[in-house]
Amino acid sequence: MSPAQVYTQRAVVLHGQRDLRLENRPNWPPQYAHAQVAVKATGLCGSDLHYYLEGCNGDFAIQAPLVLGHESAGVVVSVGPGVNNLFPGQRVAIEAGVMCQQCDYCDSGRYNLCKGMRFASSAKSFPHLDGTLQDRMNHPAHVLHPLPEHCSFELAALAEPLSVLIHASRRAGLGDGQRILVFGVGAIGILACALAKSYGASRVVAIDINQQRLDFAKANGFASQTFCLPIVDQAKTSEEQLRRAREDVSKALTEFGTPDGFDIVFDCTGAESCIQMSIHAAITGGKVMLVGMGSKNVMLPLSAAALREVDIIGSFRYANTYPAALSLLASGKLTNIERLITHRIGLQDTVRAFELLARGKDEDGNMVLKVMISP
């Protein structure tokens, strides 16, 4: 294609802390085994927000301009050579991770642990792989998933965070009849509640420090009961912190009428105090599922876990979850899940979208949970 034939498209590009720019970029045709997707919906998440506010996400700092966004769906507009499973006009969800397909982890089906993984919108690998906050993107065809008939673009964009919970639930052995406690009812926590209910949990309850979010979770049927933790001054010693965690969760368990604890506790906060409470909140022989990414180093009451055989399980992203996630989103079994999307904003106003997400409330005082960006 000659330079005169190269079209341009809009992309929202992060150059540094709170330095987000709407730019015109060349729109190149897809390469071998790739397809080009017109992005129709992108949900913003916590890692996007960290990059926007801090220029990094944990240890991964941007080294070059980066397009954010990885919870997305769109329409295939063209396919490159070697692509036989997709066609122009097909609606797809975009799985953001591109695995090497050659290592032992990929061969065993655990490609989320692939050391050669490149993840769109992440600064972990360099050169960075741009994300989905752009009009069109070229992406490997094998990680583009056709949408079921009754799955909208916005619901399909939720397949990415839902995949995180499906993967975690598989590791925890989530099943019918279990009692589930969820710490943190942001977007991930709400999805954890909804997924547990769809799997036949006998009871789903939630804990947070934000009463407005807890009210939302209960009013929309995601949790049958909630408990709001008091916000107190930071503990001065490790012993005080551990004691306070045990006392606080004991109050919550009493309020729930479940003093012995819950079968599976999902921590969707990453906060040290919540992880500590999770161990005490699990029933003897139960499980604590670590979903939230937060504190790097956490002091744990390990003896309380070991003596009661409470399993502490880690979870990182997902593998082989998208078909199940899309099927579930299209099934209607995740009741009221569309209400998780509280704000819809155009690509040109993405800066405002990030600022809304950072504040947690809009100009009218309404709660911000999931912001969806559309072209």
C-alpha positions as CSV (number, residue, x, y, z in Angstrom):
1,M,0.0,0.0,0.0
2,S,1.4,3.4,-1.0
3,P,1.7,6.2,1.6
4,A,-1.2,8.0,-0.2
5,Q,-3.5,5.0,0.5
6,V,-2.8,4.8,4.2
7,Y,-5.9,5.9,6.1
8,T,-5.8,7.4,9.6
9,Q,-7.8,6.6,12.7
10,R,-8.2,8.0,16.2
11,A,-6.4,6.5,19.2
12,V,-6.3,7.6,22.8
13,V,-2.6,7.5,23.8
14,L,-1.1,7.7,27.2
15,H,2.3,9.6,27.3
16,G,2.7,9.8,31.1
17,Q,0.8,10.6,34.3
18,R,-2.6,12.1,33.4
19,D,-1.2,12.8,30.0
20,L,-3.8,11.2,27.7
21,R,-4.0,12.5,24.1
22,L,-6.4,11.9,21.2
23,E,-4.2,11.3,18.2
24,N,-4.5,10.4,14.6
25,R,-2.5,7.3,13.7
26,P,-2.0,5.3,10.5
27,N,-4.5,2.5,10.0
28,W,-2.5,-0.4,8.5
29,P,-4.0,-3.5,7.0
30,P,-3.9,-6.7,9.1
31,Q,-0.9,-9.0,8.8
32,Y,-0.8,-12.7,8.4
33,A,-3.1,-14.5,10.8
34,H,-4.5,-11.2,12.1
35,A,-7.9,-9.5,11.6
36,Q,-8.8,-5.8,11.9
37,V,-11.6,-5.0,14.3
38,A,-13.6,-1.8,14.5
39,V,-13.8,-1.4,18.3
40,K,-17.4,-0.8,19.4
41,A,-17.1,-0.9,23.2
42,T,-14.3,-0.8,25.8
43,G,-14.8,-1.0,29.5
44,L,-12.2,0.8,31.7
45,C,-10.7,-1.1,34.6
46,G,-8.5,-0.6,37.6
47,S,-5.2,-1.3,35.8
48,D,-6.1,1.3,33.1
49,L,-6.7,3.8,35.9
50,H,-3.4,3.0,37.6
51,Y,-1.6,3.7,34.3
52,Y,-3.5,6.9,33.8
53,L,-2.9,8.3,37.3
54,E,0.6,7.0,37.9
55,G,2.1,6.2,34.5
56,C,2.6,2.6,35.8
57,N,0.7,-0.4,37.1
58,G,2.7,-1.8,40.0
59,D,6.2,-2.5,38.7
60,F,5.3,-1.9,35.1
61,A,6.0,1.7,34.0
62,I,5.3,2.9,30.5
63,Q,8.5,3.3,28.4
64,A,6.8,4.6,25.3
65,P,3.3,6.1,24.4
66,L,0.7,3.4,25.0
67,V,-2.9,2.9,24.0
68,L,-4.9,1.7,27.0
69,G,-8.0,-0.5,27.1
70,H,-8.4,-4.3,27.1
71,E,-12.1,-5.1,27.9
72,S,-13.5,-4.9,24.4
73,A,-15.7,-6.1,21.6
74,G,-16.2,-5.0,18.0
75,V,-16.8,-5.9,14.4
76,V,-14.3,-7.6,12.0
77,V,-13.7,-5.2,9.1
78,S,-11.0,-7.1,7.3
79,V,-8.8,-10.3,7.6
80,G,-5.2,-10.9,6.8
81,P,-3.8,-13.8,4.9
82,G,-4.2,-17.2,6.6
83,V,-7.4,-16.3,8.5
84,N,-10.2,-18.8,7.8
85,N,-12.2,-18.7,11.0
86,L,-13.4,-15.1,10.8
87,F,-15.1,-12.9,8.1
88,P,-15.8,-9.2,7.7
89,G,-19.0,-8.2,9.5
90,Q,-18.6,-10.8,12.2
91,R,-19.1,-9.5,15.8
92,V,-16.3,-10.5,18.1
93,A,-14.9,-10.1,21.6
94,I,-11.2,-9.2,21.8
95,E,-9.1,-11.4,24.2
96,A,-6.3,-9.0,25.0
97,G,-3.5,-11.5,25.8
98,V,-1.4,-12.9,23.0
99,M,0.4,-16.1,24.2
100,C,3.5,-17.6,22.6
101,Q,1.8,-20.9,21.8
102,Q,5.1,-22.7,22.2
103,C,6.0,-23.0,25.9
104,D,5.0,-25.7,28.4
105,Y,2.4,-23.4,30.0
106,C,0.7,-22.9,26.6
107,D,0.9,-26.6,25.8
108,S,-0.7,-27.5,29.1
109,G,-3.6,-25.0,28.7
110,R,-2.3,-22.5,31.3
111,Y,-1.3,-19.9,28.8
112,N,-2.1,-17.1,31.3
113,L,1.2,-18.0,32.9
114,C,3.1,-17.9,29.6
115,K,6.4,-16.0,30.1
116,G,6.2,-14.7,26.5
117,M,2.7,-13.3,26.9
118,R,2.1,-9.9,25.4
119,F,-1.0,-8.2,26.8
120,A,-2.7,-5.3,25.0
121,S,-2.5,-2.1,27.2
122,S,0.1,-3.5,29.5
123,A,3.6,-2.1,29.9
124,K,5.0,-5.4,31.1
125,S,6.5,-6.2,27.7
126,F,8.4,-3.9,25.5
127,P,7.7,-2.8,22.8
128,H,4.3,-2.4,24.4
129,L,1.2,-3.9,22.7
130,D,-1.4,-1.1,22.2
131,G,-4.9,-1.6,23.6
132,T,-8.4,-1.0,22.4
133,L,-9.0,2.7,23.0
134,Q,-8.8,3.3,19.2
135,D,-11.2,3.2,16.3
136,R,-9.7,0.0,14.9
137,M,-7.0,-2.4,15.9
138,N,-5.2,-5.4,14.3
139,H,-5.2,-8.5,16.5
140,P,-4.3,-12.2,16.2
141,A,-7.4,-14.0,14.9
142,H,-7.0,-16.9,17.3
143,V,-7.8,-14.6,20.3
144,L,-10.9,-13.1,18.6
145,H,-14.1,-14.8,19.8
146,P,-17.4,-14.7,17.9
147,L,-20.3,-13.3,19.8
148,P,-23.5,-15.3,20.5
149,E,-26.6,-13.9,18.9
150,H,-28.1,-12.3,22.0
151,C,-24.8,-10.7,23.3
152,S,-24.4,-7.0,22.8
153,F,-21.1,-5.3,22.4
154,E,-21.2,-3.8,25.9
155,L,-22.0,-7.2,27.5
156,A,-19.2,-8.8,25.4
157,A,-16.8,-6.2,26.7
158,L,-17.6,-7.6,30.2
159,A,-16.3,-11.0,29.1
160,E,-12.8,-9.9,30.0
161,P,-13.4,-9.1,33.7
162,L,-15.9,-12.0,33.9
163,S,-13.2,-14.3,32.6
164,V,-11.0,-13.3,35.6
165,L,-13.8,-14.6,37.9
166,I,-14.5,-17.7,35.8
167,H,-10.8,-18.6,36.0
168,A,-10.7,-17.9,39.8
169,S,-13.9,-19.9,40.3
170,R,-12.5,-22.9,38.5
171,R,-9.4,-22.8,40.7
172,A,-11.6,-22.5,43.8
173,G,-14.0,-25.2,42.8
174,L,-17.0,-23.0,42.9
175,G,-20.2,-25.1,42.7
176,D,-23.8,-25.6,43.6
177,G,-25.0,-25.1,47.2
178,Q,-21.9,-23.3,48.5
179,R,-22.0,-20.2,50.8
180,I,-19.9,-17.4,49.3
181,L,-18.5,-14.2,50.8
182,V,-17.1,-11.5,48.6
183,F,-14.8,-8.7,49.9
184,G,-15.1,-5.6,47.7
185,V,-18.1,-4.8,45.5
186,G,-16.5,-2.8,42.7
187,A,-16.9,-4.1,39.2
188,I,-14.9,-7.3,39.9
189,G,-16.7,-8.0,43.2
190,I,-20.1,-7.5,41.6
191,L,-19.2,-10.0,38.9
192,A,-18.0,-12.4,41.5
193,C,-21.4,-12.2,43.3
194,A,-23.3,-12.6,40.0
195,L,-21.2,-15.6,38.9
196,A,-21.5,-17.4,42.3
197,K,-25.3,-17.0,42.0
198,S,-25.3,-18.3,38.4
199,Y,-23.4,-21.4,39.7
200,G,-26.0,-22.2,42.2
201,A,-24.5,-20.7,45.4
202,S,-27.0,-21.1,48.3
203,R,-26.0,-17.8,49.7
204,V,-23.9,-14.8,48.5
205,V,-23.0,-11.9,50.9
206,A,-20.6,-9.0,50.5
207,I,-18.4,-6.7,52.6
208,D,-17.0,-3.3,51.7
209,I,-16.2,0.1,53.2
210,N,-18.5,1.9,50.7
211,Q,-22.2,1.8,51.8
212,Q,-23.4,3.1,48.4
213,R,-21.8,0.2,46.6
214,L,-23.2,-2.3,49.1
215,D,-26.6,-0.8,48.7
216,F,-26.3,-1.2,44.9
217,A,-25.2,-4.8,45.3
218,K,-28.2,-5.6,47.5
219,A,-30.8,-3.6,45.6
220,N,-29.9,-5.4,42.3
221,G,-29.8,-8.9,43.8
222,F,-26.1,-9.5,43.6
223,A,-25.8,-10.1,47.3
224,S,-28.5,-11.1,49.7
225,Q,-26.9,-9.4,52.7
226,T,-24.1,-6.9,53.1
227,F,-21.8,-5.5,55.9
228,C,-20.1,-2.1,55.8
229,L,-16.7,-2.1,57.6
230,P,-16.0,1.0,59.6
231,I,-13.1,3.2,58.5
232,V,-10.7,3.6,61.3
233,D,-7.1,4.8,61.9
234,Q,-4.3,2.6,60.7
235,A,-3.1,0.1,63.3
236,K,0.2,1.0,65.0
237,T,1.5,-2.5,65.3
238,S,1.2,-5.8,63.3
239,E,-0.3,-7.5,66.4
240,E,-3.0,-4.8,66.6
241,Q,-3.7,-5.0,62.9
242,L,-4.2,-8.8,63.0
243,R,-6.3,-8.5,66.1
244,R,-8.5,-5.9,64.6
245,A,-8.9,-7.9,61.4
246,R,-10.2,-10.9,63.4
247,E,-12.5,-8.7,65.5
248,D,-13.9,-6.9,62.5
249,V,-14.7,-10.0,60.5
250,S,-16.2,-11.7,63.6
251,K,-18.7,-8.8,63.8
252,A,-19.5,-9.3,60.1
253,L,-20.0,-13.1,60.5
254,T,-22.2,-12.5,63.5
255,E,-24.3,-10.0,61.5
256,F,-24.6,-12.6,58.7
257,G,-25.6,-15.3,61.2
258,T,-22.7,-17.5,60.0
259,P,-20.2,-17.5,62.8
260,D,-18.4,-20.6,61.5
261,G,-17.6,-18.8,58.2
262,F,-18.2,-19.3,54.4
263,D,-17.2,-22.1,52.0
264,I,-15.3,-19.8,49.6
265,V,-14.2,-16.2,50.3
266,F,-13.3,-14.1,47.3
267,D,-11.1,-11.2,48.1
268,C,-11.6,-8.7,45.2
269,T,-9.8,-5.8,47.0
270,G,-6.1,-6.8,47.2
271,A,-6.1,-4.8,50.5
272,E,-4.0,-6.4,53.3
273,S,-6.7,-6.1,56.0
274,C,-9.3,-7.8,53.7
275,I,-6.9,-10.7,53.0
276,Q,-6.3,-11.1,56.7
277,M,-10.1,-11.0,57.4
278,S,-10.7,-13.5,54.5
279,I,-8.7,-16.2,56.3
280,H,-10.8,-15.9,59.4
281,A,-14.0,-15.6,57.4
282,A,-13.5,-19.0,55.7
283,I,-15.0,-22.0,57.3
284,T,-12.7,-24.8,58.5
285,G,-11.6,-26.6,55.4
286,G,-12.7,-23.7,53.2
287,K,-10.9,-21.6,50.6
288,V,-9.8,-18.0,50.2
289,M,-9.6,-16.9,46.6
290,L,-7.2,-14.0,46.0
291,V,-8.5,-12.0,43.0
292,G,-7.7,-8.4,43.8
293,M,-4.3,-7.0,43.0
294,G,-3.1,-4.6,45.7
295,S,-0.6,-4.8,48.5
296,K,2.7,-6.3,47.3
297,N,3.7,-7.8,50.7
298,V,1.0,-9.0,53.1
299,M,1.3,-10.1,56.7
300,L,-1.0,-13.1,57.1
301,P,-2.3,-15.1,60.1
302,L,-0.9,-18.3,58.6
303,S,-1.4,-20.4,61.7
304,A,-5.1,-19.6,61.6
305,A,-5.2,-20.9,58.0
306,A,-2.9,-23.9,58.5
307,L,-4.6,-25.2,61.7
308,R,-8.0,-25.1,60.1
309,E,-6.8,-26.2,56.6
310,V,-8.0,-23.1,54.9
311,D,-6.6,-23.1,51.4
312,I,-5.2,-19.7,50.1
313,I,-5.4,-19.8,46.3
314,G,-3.9,-17.3,43.9
315,S,-5.3,-16.4,40.5
316,F,-3.8,-14.5,37.6
317,R,-5.9,-13.4,34.6
318,Y,-7.5,-16.3,32.8
319,A,-7.1,-19.1,30.2
320,N,-9.7,-20.7,28.0
321,T,-12.6,-18.8,29.5
322,Y,-13.9,-16.5,26.8
323,P,-16.4,-19.0,25.2
324,A,-17.9,-19.7,28.6
325,A,-18.0,-16.0,29.6
326,L,-19.8,-15.0,26.3
327,S,-22.3,-17.9,26.6
328,L,-23.1,-16.9,30.2
329,L,-23.4,-13.2,29.3
330,A,-25.8,-14.1,26.5
331,S,-27.9,-16.5,28.6
332,G,-29.5,-14.0,30.9
333,K,-28.4,-15.9,34.0
334,L,-26.3,-13.0,35.3
335,T,-29.4,-11.1,36.4
336,N,-29.1,-7.3,36.2
337,I,-25.4,-7.5,35.1
338,E,-26.0,-4.7,32.5
339,R,-26.6,-2.3,35.5
340,L,-22.9,-2.7,36.3
341,I,-22.3,-0.2,33.4
342,T,-23.0,3.1,35.1
343,H,-21.6,5.5,32.5
344,R,-21.2,5.6,28.7
345,I,-18.7,8.0,27.1
346,G,-17.4,8.7,23.6
347,L,-13.8,8.0,22.6
348,Q,-13.1,11.7,22.3
349,D,-14.0,12.3,26.0
350,T,-11.9,9.5,27.4
351,V,-10.0,11.9,29.8
352,R,-13.3,12.7,31.5
353,A,-14.1,9.0,31.7
354,F,-10.8,8.3,33.6
355,E,-11.4,11.3,35.9
356,L,-14.9,9.9,36.7
357,L,-13.4,6.5,37.5
358,A,-10.7,8.1,39.7
359,R,-13.3,10.1,41.7
360,G,-15.8,7.2,42.0
361,K,-18.7,9.6,41.5
362,D,-19.9,11.8,38.7
363,E,-20.8,15.5,38.7
364,D,-24.3,14.7,40.1
365,G,-23.0,12.5,42.9
366,N,-23.9,9.2,41.2
367,M,-21.7,6.2,41.8
368,V,-19.3,5.2,39.1
369,L,-18.7,1.5,38.7
370,K,-18.0,0.5,35.0
371,V,-17.4,3.2,32.4
372,M,-17.9,2.1,28.8
373,I,-16.1,3.9,26.0
374,S,-17.7,3.8,22.5
375,P,-16.6,5.4,19.2
